[in-house]
């Protein structure tokens, strides 16, 4: 690995081995990699949400920046700007701009800046914590070279990371929750503004996206269980000397699992959104949404008849991980 990265290997000296092992290194590594994927998901959620907004003939009026600046959370403003950019030049929007009897959209559409934005801000906190940790010394004892002092302390304790990872897990689970509600609106004929039941081409004879929504509900249920904070638990070890521990590794592993679930759930929303747009043709969605639609269609053909959708979902989730749904408006 060192040679592939053109790095020289390091010869460990006194205490170096302890410094590499006796601290937060493992939870830092696992949680940090999960955070990178989570940050991408926080942006893909906007793309999926914008596609659903178009499919349900919703309005971007609620994303007006004057509303966001009246409550100026950074994530909220960024999401509103992103959503507006994604639906720009939408023919679907223009088709119902006048004489639409609806006053406002459901929360899962209208409140995307507030919900997605809060998740972004939570992940920004996690990232800041990791940046501080990356520049910190977490082994014990610490040796201060200027005067030779060797002092035992508590920098090894994982509480800062454990709390941050648990926060990130809760934020991602909320993103999954609002995404699943949008999927439900697309497949439910009572809520979908004219879309066929379950987006099936032959409702009553075909299941369409019915089971995909069931899978989304299952993924969300798993995430809700995993979102319980590990950091609130404590099991003393080492004959009572280590009488308060962070459980930070559990927090990191749980975050990674929730990220995997979220990738698949957002893949389902993207798949359902693309299918719903088929029923709005020949009208085109905004340019950013159409770009995402084209990416979905690289991996999943229109659902003309029932088929197993697991391979479609897996392929789209892999494309999400690979950055193929990163919009031109916001690059990670």
JOWOVEN-V135585 format. One record per backbone hydrogen bond with DSSP energy under -1.0 kcal/mol. NH is the residue of the N-H (numbers start at 1). CO is the residue of the C=O. Records with the same first field share a line. If there is no record, write none. Layout:
NH->CO + CO
//
This chain:
5->1
6->3
7->2
16->13
19->15
20->16
21->17
22->18
23->21
28->24
29->25
30->26
31->27
32->28
33->29
34->30
35->31
36->32
37->33
38->34
39->35
40->36
41->37
42->38
44->40
45->41
47->43
48->44
49->45
50->46
51->47
52->48
53->49
54->50
55->51
56->52
57->54
58->53
63->60
64->61
67->64
68->64
69->65
71->68
73->71
77->73
78->74
79->75
80->76
81->77
82->78
83->79
84->80
85->81
86->82
87->83
90->87
91->284
92->284
94->90
95->91
96->93
109->106
110->106
111->107
112->109
115->111
116->112
117->113
118->114
119->115
120->116
121->117
122->118
123->119
124->120
125->121
126->122
127->123
128->124
129->125
130->126
131->127
132->128
133->129
134->130
136->133
142->151
144->149
147->144
148->144
151->142
157->154
162->158
163->159
164->160
165->161
166->162
167->163
168->164
169->165
170->166
171->167
172->168
173->169
174->170
175->171
176->172
177->173
178->174
179->175
180->176
181->177
182->178
183->179
184->180
185->181
186->182
187->183
188->184
191->188
192->188
198->187
199->196
200->197
205->202
206->202
209->198
210->207
213->209
214->210
215->211
216->212
217->213
218->214
219->215
220->216
221->217
222->218
223->219
224->220
225->221
226->222
227->223
228->225
233->230
237->242
241->238
242->237
243->241
251->247
252->248
253->249
254->250
255->251
256->252
257->253
258->254
259->255
260->256
261->257
262->258
263->259
264->260
265->261
266->262
267->263
268->264
269->265
270->266
271->267
272->268
273->269
274->270
275->271
276->272
277->273
278->274
279->276
280->277
283->280
287->88
289->86
290->286
291->287
292->288
293->289
294->290
295->291
296->292
297->293
299->296
300->296
304->302
313->309
314->310
315->311
316->312
317->313
318->314
319->315
320->316
321->317
322->318
323->320
324->319
326->323
//
